[in-house]
């Protein structure tokens, strides 16, 4: 069994190494490097040899598993240098989503913004289409992954500020599952397929409450009473962690519409069990997480104190 495991691991490592070598040798990748004259001389090959190399490269890449291929894409992007030039904000007509778009416009005027909304009419009434913001339709509860891919086409980062809105008490569990679980997962899949560099997800403190002994916490009970939404969010969080995309999960406390009234308390995951925070501050943390390298592949919990 040990030998089989080592052989399998070696095979995966060889495949990944071979794929990286072939892709780095391809003309599209080689253009990102400066070659010495001697290297250029040795690199000259016939058109047939180039075609053959491309064929071998495609064969190796086709044989990679999805996680390995995601890792390979990430490493190539890292080698070429990744810039965030266009950001997609899902849930842009929501109270926190609108603030996220506004903060982006104010703080990063050179970054293009795509506002992902369910209703274009509502977005225009809110003035979201001003100052060069592009409006695109995205509905996490009613779109498939392919449709979401079209919605986020051409963006470098996704900030997901969505969440189901409680309405019919008899449908809350269904809606929470559609939006905060399945819908979010489909958006993550779409981002991975489109080669998005960064995915920032809004969640909530106490999302992992059951695992950390907080299932009797009044905050956990009250919030999760709305369709088991914390349990649904946890599924999406865990899926994002394993998706192979650079992520930041932001878990705020209770959301306030009023301006900030205290200082920001920021911790790692499963550290905060209560408290609230202004949506303005949450929007700022969401946006800055796109650009902050220290927030790479982390869970952040935030409240005001």
Buried (B, 14 or more C-beta within 10 A) or exposed (E): EEEEEEEEEEEBEEBBEBBBEBBBBBEEBBEEEEEEEEEEEEEEEEEEEEEEBBEBBBEBBEEBEEEBBBBBBBBBBEBEEBEBEBBBBBBBBBBBBBBBBBBBBEEBEEBBBBBBBBEBEEBEEBEBBEEEBBBBBBBBBEBEBEBBBEBBEEBBBBBBBBBBEBEEEEEBBEBBBBBBBBBBBBBBBBBBBBBBBBBBBBBBBBBBBBEBEBEEBEBBBEBBEBBBBBBBBBBBBBBBBEBBBBBBBBBBBBBBEEEBEEEBBBBEBBEBBBBBBBBBBBBBBBBBBBBEEEBEEBBBBBBBE
